[in-house]
Amino acid sequence: MNSFTEINERQDVIRDKNSKAILKVDINAKNAWNKRKERNNQINTHENDINNIKKEIGIIKNMITELTNILEVDK
């Protein structure tokens, strides 16, 4: 039993007869969307990594400053 129907002669969508939902069936669009989503996830991961590195560099700078101050006091 076919539970889908075409919508107004459109090739890119179908309607589920049971739920009345409209579903996209364009595989190329889906693949392109998946690639964009993966790329955005990679960008977000890289941004988080860069921000973490910036924080760690700030901590290291503070440590160096503190050590320099300690060494100057000991002179």
Contacts in CASP RR format, 6 or more apart in sequence:
PFRMAT RR
TARGET T0000
AUTHOR 0000-0000-0000
METHOD contacts of the structure
MODEL  1
MNSFTEINERQDVIRDKNSKAILKVDINAKNAWNKRKERNNQINTHENDI
NNIKKEIGIIKNMITELTNILEVDK
3 16 0 8 1.000
3 17 0 8 1.000
3 18 0 8 1.000
4 14 0 8 1.000
4 15 0 8 1.000
4 16 0 8 1.000
4 17 0 8 1.000
4 23 0 8 1.000
5 14 0 8 1.000
5 15 0 8 1.000
5 17 0 8 1.000
6 14 0 8 1.000
6 15 0 8 1.000
7 13 0 8 1.000
7 14 0 8 1.000
7 15 0 8 1.000
7 22 0 8 1.000
11 25 0 8 1.000
11 26 0 8 1.000
12 24 0 8 1.000
12 25 0 8 1.000
12 26 0 8 1.000
12 29 0 8 1.000
13 22 0 8 1.000
13 23 0 8 1.000
13 24 0 8 1.000
13 25 0 8 1.000
14 22 0 8 1.000
14 23 0 8 1.000
14 25 0 8 1.000
15 21 0 8 1.000
15 22 0 8 1.000
15 23 0 8 1.000
16 22 0 8 1.000
16 23 0 8 1.000
24 30 0 8 1.000
END
